[in-house]
Amino acid sequence: QVQVVESGGGLVQAGGSLTLSCAASGTIISIGQMGWYRQAPGKQRELVALIGSGGTTTYADSMKGRFTISRDIVKNTAYLRMNSLRPEDTAVYYCKADSLERKTYKYLEVWGQGTLVSVFS
């Protein structure tokens, strides 16, 4: 069983920065694509950024130029650097990892419990 745990959330003033971490652990065979999503109060979950196993990145339009996703393959960890934060960035941020399962040898989405980011003006 593979788990992912997010960390690094907190309270930050508008214009500030935070870096979130997402660490995969457990019986890891291989981790493919990893991604960050967020859900604000009263809104649906939305994509923030994706990073493939080869390093290819994808960002939602509102995040481009402000957020950067990266990963450490050896540590099975993804990061999200958030700059120029705005109050509308306030949300619970979730990490997703595609984990290769031993029995089926297919990828399964594994989600973390989320970390809260609160931005005040």
N, C-alpha and C positions, 0 to 999 in steps of 0.2 A: 504494500500500500504506500502510495506517495502522497505527501501533504505539501502545501505551500503556505507560508506565513508571511504576511506583510508587516512592515514596521516603518517608523519614521514620520508618521502623521503627528499633527499637533496644531496649535494655535499660532497663527502668523499674521503680521500686519500686511495690508495691501501693498504691493510692490516688492515684497520680500520673496525669499526662496526657501524651498524645502527639497530634500531628496528622500524618496521612498525606496525601500528595499523589498524584494520578494525572494525568499529563499525556499527552494524545493528540498525536501528531505524524505527519507524512507528508503524503500527498496527501489532505487532508481536504476533503470536499464538505460534509458536515454530520454532527454527532454528535447522536444522539438520547438515549435513556436511558443513564445511567451507573450503575454499582453497585459495591458492595464486598462481597466474600465472604471467608470465612476457612476454614482447614483446620488443625486441631490434630493433633498426632501421634496416629496410630492411629484417627482419626475421619474421617468424611466431610466434604466441603466443605459449608458452610452459608451462607445468605444473612445479611448484616449489615444492609445498607441500600440503598435504590434512590432515585434522583432522576431525574425526567423532564425533558424539554426545557423544559417550562413551570414547573418548580420543585416539582412534587408529590413528596413524600417518603414512603417506606415503610420501617419498621424491624421487625426481628425483635423479639419480645417482650422477650428478655433484654437488648437494647440500648437500649430506650426509656428516656429520661431520663438516659442516660449518654453516648450517642454522637450526634453530629450530622453529617449529610451536607450538603454544599453544593457549588456549582459556579460557575465563572467561564466564562460562555459565550464571551466574547471570547478567552480564553486556552485554551479547550478543556481545562480542568482541573477535576477533582473533588477534594474534600477530605473527610477523615473526622476529626473532632475526637473524641477518646476521653478521657473523664474518669472518675475513680473506678475506675481499672483494677484488675482482679482477676487472680490467678494463672491462673484458668481462661480468661482472655482470651488467653493465650499461644497463638499460631498464626502461620502464614504468611497474610498478608492480600493478597488478589488484587483487582485492579480489572478491571471489564468495561465496555466501551463499545460501543454500537450505532452502527456506521459506515455511512453511506449510500454504496453502491458505485456508481461511475460507469457501468460497463457494464450492470448489471442494474437500477440505481436502486432497489435493495432494501437493507434493513439487514442487516449482517453483524456477529455478535458478535466483538469483538476483546478478547483477554485479555492481561494483563500477566504478568510472570514472578513477581511476588509480592515482598513485603517482610516480613521477620521481626519480630514483636513478642514480646518476652519479658518477662513480669511476674514479679517475685520478691517474696516476703513477708519 
